[in-house]
Amino acid sequence: MTVTRDIPRQGRLLRATAKVLPEHARAHNRSMVLQHLFHSGPGSRADLARATGLTRVTISDLVASLMAEGLVAELGARAEGRPGKPGTLLGVRTDAFQIVAVDLADDERMHGAVMDLSGTVLQRRTERVDGRTGAAAVDALRALCRDLVGLATRPVLGVGVGSPGVIDPAGRVLQAPNREWYDLPLADQLSADLGVPVHVGNDANTAALGEFTYGGAAGGGLLVLTVGGGVGAGIVLDGGLVQGHEHAAGEIGHVTAVDERDDIDGAPLGRPLPCACGRRGCLETVLSVPALRRRTDGLDEDGAAVALAAVGRRLGIVLAPVVSALNLSEVVLTGPTELLDGPLREAALATLHERTMPVVSSNLQLRMTSLGEDGALSGAAVLVLSGQLGVT
């Protein structure tokens, strides 16, 4: 049996963003108990009472319920030299349930995994996109999820999907131009098809959740920029995920970055390229993976470096007001390292230093994700942990 002592680097919690109502008290208390065990490791009932401020009677009742659900187990007596009866340690059974996580950010493949509650990947599967959009893309996603659910060897706690686009809290895709999804109740459709809870979030937001929960990122001012078939950003400020007025915070890929009079550092673009959103010159028309590949195709190493640095400078120009307005401490890039890490990242950071006050950018980190290809999958797993267990 695996317990929380095996969970790495999960010491920070997202700041609560909703008021706890009286009718939600038990669920809230249950969440606090699981949060503590998940992030702090095994503890006794007395430890839980002290950490949560709940009475021992309430803790005993919650623990009994969690043990009946198979989420928590007794691990034996604590070894301690103090007088009196040692407390019995409790821990989350991270191997009792599994999570299916799916990342849709890639322009060529949908990536999926079966994970345990600690974020360890147990099985992987991919599905080629092959240009599918609309209903055909939903069918491909459904098939991938069904395959992954079938691979699970424990009860599936839920399915988490990180999708491009503007997505509301119910998992409805309001707009995802690159997938041609509009007003699509994706979470409800997949849940009905799969027979398990499904949670859908913006892919950049899920990447930010993964970096914050598993990747060691600070929560004071974090922006995670996802570069795939499109470009998006997830933002964590003061321990809270920023959603925005219409759930569209972080849609930086559709900020106009190139206009009719513009070029990229002396490399004329002509008329700004059309974007899937219907406008021209958006950031993702120069920074998305397909755009970067087109820009560097056929160039030697030096030529590719110049081309990537030019795009990096344009990225720095777009990011500078965001970094200044929010006083960010970290910008994390996710996507192909061969395109992003090197001339592009270095030029973006240099431009940020040029265009912001030293007090804002002197200690700013602009780095690649520490989670590699699993960052968005980890974030999709956090969607399920949060939605089903209240653990963030």
Residue pairs with C-beta under 8 A, 6 or more apart in sequence:
1 73
1 93
1 95
1 96
2 93
2 94
2 95
2 116
2 118
3 42
3 73
3 75
3 91
3 92
3 93
3 94
4 37
4 38
4 40
4 41
4 42
4 91
4 92
4 94
4 118
5 41
5 42
5 91
6 94
6 118
7 38
7 39
7 41
7 94
7 118
7 119
8 118
8 214
9 214
9 215
9 216
10 38
10 39
10 213
10 214
11 39
11 40
12 39
12 212
12 213
12 219
12 239
13 35
13 39
13 239
13 392
14 209
14 212
14 219
14 236
14 239
14 240
14 241
14 386
14 392
15 219
15 238
15 239
15 240
17 240
17 241
20 28
26 62
27 390
28 390
29 52
29 54
29 58
29 62
30 62
30 65
30 66
30 390
31 389
31 390
31 391
32 52
32 54
33 48
33 52
33 54
33 59
33 62
33 63
33 66
34 66
34 71
34 72
34 92
34 389
34 390
34 391
35 390
35 391
35 392
36 43
36 47
36 48
36 51
36 52
37 43
37 48
37 72
37 90
37 91
37 92
38 92
38 117
38 385
38 391
40 51
41 91
42 75
42 89
42 90
42 91
43 51
43 89
43 90
44 78
44 87
44 88
44 89
44 90
45 56
45 59
45 60
45 63
45 87
45 88
45 90
46 56
46 87
47 87
48 54
48 59
48 63
48 90
49 55
49 56
49 59
52 59
54 62
63 72
63 90
66 72
67 73
67 74
70 93
70 96
70 97
71 92
71 93
71 96
71 97
71 389
72 90
72 91
72 92
72 93
73 90
73 91
73 93
74 88
74 89
74 90
75 88
75 89
75 90
75 91
76 88
76 89
77 86
77 87
77 88
77 89
78 86
78 87
78 88
78 89
79 86
80 86
92 117
93 117
94 116
94 117
94 118
95 116
95 117
95 154
96 117
96 154
96 155
97 116
97 117
97 154
97 155
97 156
97 157
98 114
98 115
98 116
98 117
98 122
98 152
98 153
98 154
98 155
98 156
98 157
99 114
99 115
99 116
99 117
99 156
99 157
99 158
99 159
99 160
99 381
99 384
99 385
100 112
100 113
100 114
100 115
100 145
100 148
100 149
100 152
100 156
100 158
100 159
100 160
100 196
101 112
101 113
101 115
101 159
101 160
101 161
101 162
101 377
101 378
101 380
101 381
101 384
102 110
102 111
102 112
102 113
102 141
102 144
102 145
102 148
102 159
102 160
102 161
102 162
102 377
102 380
103 110
103 111
103 112
103 162
103 203
103 206
103 376
103 377
103 380
104 110
104 141
104 161
104 162
104 163
104 164
104 179
104 203
105 162
105 164
105 203
105 204
105 207
105 226
105 228
105 229
105 230
105 232
105 334
105 335
105 376
106 129
106 228
106 229
106 289
107 129
107 178
107 228
107 229
107 230
107 288
107 289
107 290
108 128
108 129
108 229
109 126
109 127
109 128
109 129
110 126
110 127
110 128
110 129
110 140
110 141
110 144
111 124
111 126
111 373
111 376
111 377
112 124
112 125
112 126
112 127
112 144
112 145
112 147
112 148
112 377
113 121
113 122
113 123
113 124
113 125
113 148
113 374
113 377
114 121
114 122
114 123
114 148
114 151
114 152
115 121
115 122
115 377
115 378
115 381
116 122
116 154
117 157
117 385
119 213
119 214
119 378
119 381
121 374
121 377
122 153
123 148
123 151
123 152
125 144
125 147
125 148
125 151
126 144
127 140
127 141
127 143
127 144
129 137
129 140
129 229
132 139
132 140
133 178
133 179
133 180
133 181
134 179
134 180
134 181
137 179
137 180
137 181
138 181
138 184
138 186
138 189
141 161
141 190
142 189
142 190
142 193
142 194
145 159
145 161
145 190
145 193
145 194
145 198
146 193
146 194
148 159
149 156
149 159
149 194
149 196
156 196
157 196
157 197
157 384
157 385
157 388
157 389
158 196
158 197
158 198
158 199
158 384
158 387
158 388
159 190
159 191
159 194
159 196
159 197
159 198
159 199
159 384
160 198
160 199
160 200
160 201
160 206
160 379
160 380
160 381
160 382
160 383
160 384
160 387
161 171
161 186
161 187
161 190
161 198
161 199
161 200
161 201
161 380
161 383
162 201
162 202
162 203
162 205
162 206
162 207
162 376
162 377
162 379
162 380
162 383
163 173
163 176
163 179
163 181
163 186
163 200
163 201
163 202
163 203
164 176
164 178
164 179
164 202
164 203
164 228
164 229
164 230
164 232
165 173
165 174
165 175
165 176
165 177
165 178
165 179
165 181
165 202
166 173
166 174
166 175
166 176
166 202
166 246
166 247
166 248
166 251
167 173
167 174
167 176
167 186
167 200
167 201
167 202
167 247
168 174
168 247
169 243
169 247
170 185
170 187
170 188
171 185
171 186
171 187
171 188
171 198
171 199
171 200
171 201
172 183
172 184
172 185
172 186
172 187
172 188
172 200
173 179
173 181
173 182
173 183
173 184
173 186
173 200
174 182
174 183
174 246
174 247
175 181
175 182
175 277
176 182
176 184
177 230
177 275
177 276
177 277
177 278
178 229
178 230
178 276
186 198
186 200
187 198
187 199
187 200
188 198
190 198
190 200
191 197
191 198
197 384
197 387
197 388
199 383
199 384
199 386
199 387
199 388
200 383
201 209
201 379
201 380
201 383
202 232
202 234
202 247
202 250
203 226
203 228
203 232
203 376
204 224
204 225
204 226
204 232
204 233
204 234
204 250
205 234
205 241
205 243
205 250
205 379
206 234
206 376
206 379
206 380
206 382
206 383
207 224
207 226
207 234
207 334
207 369
207 375
207 376
207 379
208 222
208 223
208 224
208 234
208 235
208 236
208 241
208 379
209 234
209 241
209 378
209 379
209 382
209 383
209 386
209 392
210 371
210 374
210 375
210 376
210 377
210 378
210 379
210 380
210 381
210 382
211 217
211 222
211 224
211 332
211 369
211 370
211 371
211 375
211 379
212 219
212 222
212 236
213 378
213 379
213 382
213 392
214 371
214 378
215 332
215 369
215 370
215 371
215 375
215 378
216 370
217 224
217 236
217 330
217 332
217 370
218 329
218 330
219 236
219 237
219 238
219 239
220 237
220 238
220 239
220 329
221 236
221 237
221 326
221 327
221 328
221 329
221 330
222 235
222 236
222 237
222 328
222 329
222 330
222 332
223 233
223 234
223 235
223 250
223 319
223 322
223 323
223 326
223 328
223 330
223 331
223 332
224 233
224 234
224 235
224 331
224 332
224 334
224 369
224 375
225 231
225 232
225 233
225 252
225 331
225 332
225 333
225 334
226 232
226 233
226 234
226 334
226 335
226 376
227 287
227 288
227 289
227 292
227 333
227 334
227 335
227 336
227 339
227 340
228 288
228 289
228 335
229 288
229 289
229 290
230 253
230 276
230 284
230 288
231 252
231 253
231 283
231 284
231 287
231 288
232 250
232 251
232 252
232 253
233 250
233 251
233 252
233 253
234 241
234 250
235 241
235 242
235 249
235 250
235 326
236 242
237 326
242 249
242 250
243 249
244 250
252 283
252 318
252 319
252 322
253 282
253 283
253 284
253 287
253 288
254 275
254 277
254 279
254 282
254 283
254 284
255 282
255 283
255 318
256 272
256 279
256 280
256 281
256 282
256 283
257 281
257 282
257 283
257 285
257 286
257 287
257 314
257 317
257 318
258 264
258 269
258 272
258 273
258 281
258 285
258 286
258 314
259 272
259 281
260 271
260 272
262 269
262 272
262 281
263 269
264 286
264 310
264 311
264 313
264 314
265 309
265 310
265 313
267 307
267 310
269 286
271 280
272 280
272 281
272 285
273 280
273 281
273 285
273 286
273 291
274 280
274 285
275 281
275 282
275 284
275 285
283 314
283 315
283 318
284 291
285 291
286 292
286 295
286 311
286 314
287 311
287 314
287 315
289 335
289 336
289 339
292 308
292 311
292 339
292 344
293 339
295 307
295 308
295 311
296 303
296 304
296 307
296 308
296 339
299 307
305 342
305 343
306 343
308 339
308 342
308 343
308 344
308 347
309 343
309 344
309 346
309 347
310 347
311 344
311 347
312 343
312 344
312 345
312 346
312 347
312 348
312 351
313 347
313 348
313 350
313 351
315 344
315 347
315 348
315 351
316 347
316 348
316 349
316 350
316 351
316 352
316 354
316 355
317 351
317 355
319 331
319 348
319 352
320 351
320 352
320 355
320 356
322 328
323 331
323 352
323 356
323 360
323 361
323 364
324 356
324 357
324 360
327 360
328 364
329 363
329 364
329 365
330 364
330 365
330 366
330 367
331 364
331 365
331 366
331 367
332 367
332 368
332 369
333 340
333 341
333 345
333 366
333 367
333 368
333 369
334 368
334 369
334 375
334 376
337 368
340 368
341 368
345 366
345 367
345 368
348 366
349 364
349 366
352 361
352 364
352 366
353 361
353 362
353 364
369 375
371 378
382 392
385 391
385 392
386 392
